[in-house]
Amino acid sequence: MIISKKNIDWMQRDLKDRGIIRMNESLLDHLCCLIENSDQDEFTEAYAQALEAFGIDELLKTEIEIDHFILTRKKITMKKTMYLLGFLAFFMAIAGSLCKVMHWPAANVLLVTGGLLMNFGFLPLYFLEKYRAAKADA
């Protein structure tokens, strides 16, 4: 069976309507191969048979798992960044305080940098994380 451009466009829209977005292109390629090798004469029957062969419900589950994995990876990256900024801010503030007490140079630079990292780096990420956690619990 030969697949037309019109059929390919229809399959893309159908896959999007079914909720398959991230795997759309690769799945479309595989579906086209199955349909071309199919012994069915009608496109809709060959398409339904190809979807059955792939198990569309399992593909939807895989799509959801991919979305969950990407979201989890973003959360982990944000938490690592938040903790690193918190550590650097705390370390610079302590080092700046020690330098201030000992009257060493660079005390002001360390204190100001630590304060800026705390106020414009760590704290916004911390409160954003708390907001998202509260929103997810509600």
C-alpha positions as CSV (number, residue, x, y, z in Angstrom):
1,M,0.0,0.0,0.0
2,I,1.3,3.5,-0.9
3,I,0.7,6.2,1.7
4,S,-0.1,9.7,0.5
5,K,0.9,13.0,2.1
6,K,-2.7,13.5,3.0
7,N,-2.7,10.2,4.9
8,I,0.5,11.2,6.7
9,D,-1.0,14.5,7.8
10,W,-4.2,12.8,9.0
11,M,-2.1,10.3,11.0
12,Q,-0.1,13.1,12.6
13,R,-3.4,14.9,13.7
14,D,-4.8,11.6,14.9
15,L,-1.8,10.8,17.1
16,K,-1.9,14.3,18.5
17,D,-5.6,14.0,19.2
18,R,-4.8,10.7,21.0
19,G,-2.3,12.5,23.3
20,I,0.9,11.3,21.7
21,I,3.1,14.4,21.2
22,R,6.7,13.6,22.1
23,M,6.9,10.3,20.2
24,N,4.8,11.5,17.3
25,E,7.5,11.6,14.6
26,S,9.2,8.3,15.3
27,L,5.9,6.5,15.9
28,L,4.6,8.0,12.6
29,D,7.6,6.6,10.8
30,H,7.0,3.1,12.3
31,L,3.3,3.2,11.5
32,C,4.0,4.2,7.9
33,C,6.3,1.2,7.5
34,L,3.7,-1.1,9.0
35,I,1.0,0.3,6.7
36,E,3.1,0.0,3.6
37,N,3.9,-3.6,4.4
38,S,0.3,-4.4,5.2
39,D,-1.9,-6.6,3.1
40,Q,-4.9,-4.4,3.6
41,D,-6.3,-2.5,0.7
42,E,-8.0,0.3,2.6
43,F,-5.9,2.9,4.5
44,T,-8.2,3.1,7.6
45,E,-8.1,-0.6,8.1
46,A,-4.3,-0.8,7.7
47,Y,-3.9,2.1,10.1
48,A,-6.2,0.5,12.8
49,Q,-4.2,-2.7,12.4
50,A,-0.9,-0.9,12.8
51,L,-2.2,0.9,15.9
52,E,-3.3,-2.5,17.4
53,A,0.2,-3.9,16.7
54,F,1.8,-1.1,18.7
55,G,-0.8,-1.1,21.4
56,I,-1.9,2.5,21.6
57,D,-2.8,2.3,25.3
58,E,0.8,1.3,26.1
59,L,2.0,4.2,24.0
60,L,-0.1,6.6,25.9
61,K,1.3,5.2,29.2
62,T,4.8,5.6,27.8
63,E,4.0,9.2,26.8
64,I,2.9,10.0,30.4
65,E,6.0,8.3,31.8
66,I,8.2,10.5,29.6
67,D,6.4,13.6,30.7
68,H,6.8,12.5,34.4
69,F,10.5,11.8,33.8
70,I,11.2,15.2,32.3
71,L,9.3,17.0,35.1
72,T,11.2,15.0,37.7
73,R,14.5,15.7,36.1
74,K,13.7,19.5,36.0
75,K,12.8,19.4,39.7
76,I,16.0,17.6,40.6
77,T,18.1,20.1,38.7
78,M,16.3,23.0,40.4
79,K,16.8,21.5,43.8
80,K,20.5,21.0,43.1
81,T,20.9,24.6,42.0
82,M,19.0,25.8,45.0
83,Y,21.2,23.9,47.4
84,L,24.4,25.0,45.7
85,L,23.4,28.6,45.8
86,G,22.4,28.2,49.5
87,F,25.7,26.7,50.3
88,L,27.7,29.3,48.4
89,A,25.7,32.1,50.0
90,F,26.1,30.7,53.5
91,F,29.8,30.0,53.0
92,M,30.5,33.6,51.6
93,A,28.5,35.1,54.5
94,I,30.5,33.2,57.1
95,A,33.8,33.8,55.4
96,G,32.9,37.5,55.1
97,S,32.0,37.7,58.8
98,L,35.3,36.0,59.7
99,C,37.2,38.4,57.5
100,K,35.3,41.3,59.1
101,V,36.1,40.2,62.6
102,M,39.8,39.6,61.8
103,H,40.0,42.9,59.8
104,W,41.1,41.1,56.7
105,P,40.6,42.5,53.1
106,A,37.7,41.4,50.9
107,A,35.3,41.2,53.9
108,N,32.8,43.6,52.4
109,V,32.9,41.8,49.0
110,L,32.2,38.4,50.6
111,L,29.4,39.7,52.7
112,V,27.7,41.6,49.9
113,T,28.1,38.6,47.5
114,G,26.8,36.2,50.0
115,G,23.8,38.4,50.8
116,L,23.0,38.9,47.1
117,L,23.3,35.1,46.4
118,M,21.0,34.4,49.4
119,N,18.4,37.1,48.5
120,F,18.4,36.7,44.7
121,G,19.4,33.1,44.2
122,F,18.6,30.8,47.1
123,L,15.5,32.4,48.6
124,P,13.5,32.8,45.4
125,L,14.2,29.1,44.4
126,Y,13.4,28.0,48.0
127,F,10.0,29.8,48.1
128,L,9.2,28.7,44.5
129,E,9.8,25.1,45.6
130,K,7.6,25.5,48.7
131,Y,4.9,27.1,46.6
132,R,4.9,24.2,44.1
133,A,4.9,21.6,46.9
134,A,1.9,23.3,48.5
135,K,0.1,23.6,45.2
136,A,0.8,19.9,44.4
137,D,-0.6,18.8,47.9
138,A,-3.8,20.8,47.4
